[in-house]
Amino acid sequence: MQVDSNLIEKCKIIISDVGNFILEESKNFKIEDIEKKGFNDLVSYVDKEAEKQLVENLVELIPGAGFIAEEGTIDKEGGRFRWIIDPLDGTTNFTHGLPVHCVSVALMEDEEILAGFIYEPSKDEFFHAIKDQGAFLNDEPISVSRVPDLANSLIATGFPYYDFGKMDDYVEILKAFMRSSHGVRRMGSAAIDLAYVACGRFEGFFEYNLQPWDVAAGALIVCEAGGVVSDFSGGSDYVFGREIVAANPVHPEILETIRKYWQE
């Protein structure tokens, strides 16, 4: 399917509206509004309402398309096309009043991601990419950083917050990057980390135990911005494989460092 400009603009309007709803709700959100799906796995009425708004509007754009959605507000598998949506990536940040959170939406045809959209409402920054058409921030073309080596790179990651089985491996990887780069940052939103790799703010990002809605949109945006995306083995199973490495041309160095300490 060819993703045309009309579909892109409709998606951007829908996602921007949801982002603005989240931003408005953040002004009056209270700690009592937090719910828990599991240990350190938070959700709120804002996540659920944002997802409902996304689904109700996106379902009109491609009749019969399915959804892979974090909060499970819809049970619709679909066939050839699926929307992969995270209505509020960075929920923990949001619930604590930190402005680093976003709306992430991807469109997948069979196993191929056709389009990715990430809107960070607190900065009013809208990232998007269409397969084979480049990546954009607020409609201006973006590309990954030109920093050529790990020594001069800034790396992003996400810390384990409920699955601590690989903690020892992860700490060793963090030590290695702390010693061999400009440093490691943990923003608290995988989608934003990927968007920031795509526009050159980070040279690379890695994380494990992720879900498709965390990475689908951002992975395409990085690729269309000239970056490289893989799983920890260097393969292509990063949307559903629950681990991802995304980077500019320092990707091989980052991957080598991870694989040195990561025990399968």
ABEGO torsion letter per residue (X at the ends): XBBBAAAAAAAAAAAAAAAAAAAAAAAABBAAABBBABBGBBBBAAAAAAAAAAAAAAAAABBGBBBBBAAGABBBAEBABBBBBBABBGAAAAAAGBABBBBBBBBBBEABBABBBBBBAAAGBBBBBBBGAEBBBGGBBBBBBABABAAABBBBBBBBAABAAAAAAAAAAAAAAAAABAEBBBAGBAAAAAAAAAAGABABBBBBGBBAAAAAAAAAAAAAAGBBBBBAAGBABAAAAGBBBBBBAAAAAAAAAAAAABBX
